[in-house]
């Protein structure tokens, strides 16, 4: 059994690392339509083809309201969150002690639910830590820092002061600028292109809609690297394609990104640091340049190797680290 681990928790998914070097990453998806509960990437592949048996919001506000399509292993979103946490914890070798790094915008109620989930694992919680503060500690930047992250339903801007100690100062929420809406807008744009060029609407068929969503990671990476992307769909035995340009994507996102830029301009800071999710958005650099992108796994590795993680009983949420 691994001794200690840290898991970063967001409504997008979980990323974990142990002091022995084991790593785990799992997106926040669950599929209840099979004999066994399917979680993570495998569940994502069912999400749009079987929408009534698929869930992706259980880390947004885990609760006891019954699922529309329950499973023997999960009757509510709290059960799904526990099953997901348990799966990642098991992949990490079931460490006896855990730190949990939590997104800045989470509520007191969420933190309480999280403590209950860790207690159900039967492990010791060493501490609940603000993730933006943790990033600032291991960013090699000092002074006023702005941490930018994008979650399922919103973008969050967090000001952190790093000096003799590191402490979160303030949070700005930008609801409606989450990955869920950005991806939905892009899917609609791609569907329109297929209708225009092939007289085929992929959103009327769950299988083709699933294909579009499955293609998003490659599509966005291609836009980021090449400035264009080719999107391919299978229509029976036929493969049909459309071309998407970076300009089309930017036109789609201009109102939201201008809203983000305006919010950033109203804040005082010296250096901006961003998560890999934020940095992976094509064309976003034109709205905010000179940023430092931090990979979650890199931050967790540095945290385990450093001496800033608090050691307690998890009863206190730490937004200040020495």
N, C-alpha and C positions, 0 to 999 in steps of 0.2 A: 504494500500500500504506500503510495506517494505521501510524503509528509504534508506539504503545503502547496496551495495553488491560488491563483487570482483569476476571477472570471469577470469580464466586462459585460454588463447587461444593458441592452437597449431594446426598443420595440422592433428593431430591424433583425436582431439576432444576438447570439452569445459567442464570445471569443474567450478562450481560456488558455492558461499556461501554468505549468508546475515548476517547482524549483529544480526538478530533475530534467527539465527540457521538453516534456510532453506538451503537445499543442492540440487544441480542438477548436473548431469553428462550425457554427450551425445557424442557418437563417431561421427566422421565427415563422415556421409554417407547420401545420398539423393537418393530417388527413384521417378522418374517422370512418371511412367507407370500407375498410378491410377488416379481416379477422383480428389483425394486430394494429395497434396505433402506429401510424407512420409519422415521423417527425423530420424536420430539417429539409435538406435539399431534395430528398426523395419525395417529401410531401409537396414541395413547391411545384413539382412536375404534374401534380393533379389539380392545382389550385383553381385554374380557370376552366378546366374541362369538367370538374365536379364541384361547382361552387357551393352547393348546399352541404357538402361533406368536408369542406376545407376551411381552415381558420388561419388568420395571420395577425389578428389583433390581440391575442391573449396576453402579450407583455405590455400592452398599452394601459390596461387597467384590469388585472386579474381579479375575478370576483366569483360569486356563487350562483349567478343567474344561469339556468340550464341552457345547454347548447341546443341549437335547432336540430342537429343530428348527433346525439350523444354516442359515446362508445363505452364499452364495459370498463375501460381503463380511464375514462375521462368524461365526467358528467357536466363540467363547467369549465370556464376559462382558467380558474385557479388550478384545476387538475391538469390542464394542458401545460400551463407554465411550470408546474412541478415536474411533469413527465419530461419536458424539454430540458430543464435544469438537471434532472437526474441523468438523462442521456449524456449530456456534456460532461458532467461530473464523473460518470462511469468511463467515458472515453479518456479522461485525464487520469485514470487509475484509481478513482475513488479516494482522493486525498482526505486526510483526517481533519485538516484545518483549511479554511477558506477566507480570502478577502473578496469582497464584491465591489467592483467599480461601477458606479451608477450614473446615468446621464443627469446633467444639472437640473433639468426641468421636472424631474419626478417629484410626486407629492408625498406628504407625510404618510398618507394612507398606503401608497405604493410601498414605501420603505417598511411599513408595518407588515404588509403582506409578504414582502421578501424575507423578512426575519422568520416568519412562520414557515416559509418554504424551506429555508436552510435548516431550521429546527427539525422539520420532517425528514430531511436527509440523514439526520443523526450525526452531524459533524459540528465542529466548533467554528463559529463565525468570528474571525479575528477583527473584522472591521468592515463598515460600509463607507466607501470613499467616493467623493465627487470626482467624476472622470475628468472633467476639464481642469481641475486643480492638479490631478495626477499628471496630465499631459504637460502642464506648465512646468512642473518640477523637473521633468526629464526632457525639456525642449532646448536646453542650453541657452535660454533667453531670460533676461531679467527685466524688471520694470513693469510697466502696464502692458498686459498681454490680452489680446482678444482671441478667444477660442470659438471656432465656428464648426457646427455639426449639423447634419440633416438627418431627421428621423422619419418615421412613417408618415406622420401627419403635419409636421412643422419643422422649420429651421430654428435653431437656437443659437443665440450669440451670448457668450459668457465672458465677462471681464474678470481677469484674475491679476492680482498683484503679487509679483515675486521679488522678494528682497531677502531680509533676514529669515523670513518664513514665507510660505506661499499660501494665499488665501483668496477664495472666491469673493468678488465684490458685488456683482450685479448680473441679472439675466434678462435678456430680451427675447420674447417669443414671437415668432412669425408664423402663425397658423395658416394652413392652406398651402405652404411652401414645402411640403414633405415629399418624400420619394413616391409615395402612393399616388399623389396627384400628378407629379411630373411623369411618371410611367404611364398613367392613364391617358394623359394628354398626348404622349408620344404614340401610344397604341392607336388612338383615334386618328392621328395624322397618317400613320402607316396604313390604316384601313382605308382612308380616303384615297391614298395613292394607288392601292390595289383596285379600288372601285374605278378610279379614273383610267388606269392603264389596262386593266384586265376584266372590268365589269364583274368583279368578284368581291363580295364583302366578307372578310374573314370573321367579323364579329357576330355573324349569324350562325356560326358553327363553333361549338366549344372546342373541337380539336384544333381548328385553325387558329382560334384565339389563343389557345395554349401554346401553339407554335410561335406566335408573335411574342408572347411574354417570355418564352424560353430563349428567344433570340436577342432579348434586350441587352444582356451583358456584353455580347459580342458587338452588337450594333453601337452601343455607347462607347465601347473601347475603340472601335474603328473611327467613329466621329472624332474622338479625342486625339487619336494618333495620326489619322490620314485626312480628316476634314470631310469625309464622306463614308457612306456605308451601303453595301448591297444586302438587301433583306430577301430571303428566299422562303417561299411557302410551297408545301406539297398540296396539290389539288388533284386528288386521285393519283393517277400514274404520272401526272404532269408536274413539273417544277416551274413556278412562276416567280418573277423577281421584280423588285422596284429599287430605285436608287434614292437615297436620302442624303441631302447635303447638310453641312454644318449650319449654313445660313438658314435653312428651313427649321432646324431645331432651335436656333437662336431666336428667330422670329416668333416661334411658339412660346418661348420662355421669357421674352423681353419684359412684359409687365411685372412678373414675379421677381425677376432678377433686379429690376430697377427699384422695386420695393425693398429688396435686401440691401442694395447699395445705399439707399437713403437712410436706412436704419443704421448701417455701419458708419456712415459719415457723421451721425449724431453722437457717436461714442468717441471718447478720448482713449487712445492706446498707442503703444510704440511699435508692437509687432503682432501680426496675426498668425495664429497657428490653426490648421484645419485637419479634420479627420480624412481618412482615405475615401470615405463616401462622398465628402464634399469635393475633394480634389478630383474625383473621377467624373464630375459633371462636365461635359464638353463645353468649351467656350466661356466658362465662368470666370476665367482669368481676366477677361476684359472689364469685368466689374470690380474686381479686387485683385491686384497684383502684389508681388513681393510677399508671398505667404510661405510658411513652412508647413509641409504636409507630414503628418506623423501616422505611421501604421500602428494599429492597435496592438498587434503582437509585439512590435518593437517596444512600445510603452510598457506593456506588461512584463516583458523580459527585463527591462531596465528597473522596473519597480521591485521585482523579486531580488535583483542583484544589489539594489541600493539599501538605504536605511531609513527611508521616509515613511514606510507603511506603519500605521499605528497597530499596536497589539492590544486588543481588549476583548470585550464580549459581544461586539456588534450592536450594542444598545445605543451608541452615539453615531450619528452621521457626520463624517469628517469632511468639511469644506475648507479646512486649514491643515497644511502639512508642514512640518519643520524640515 
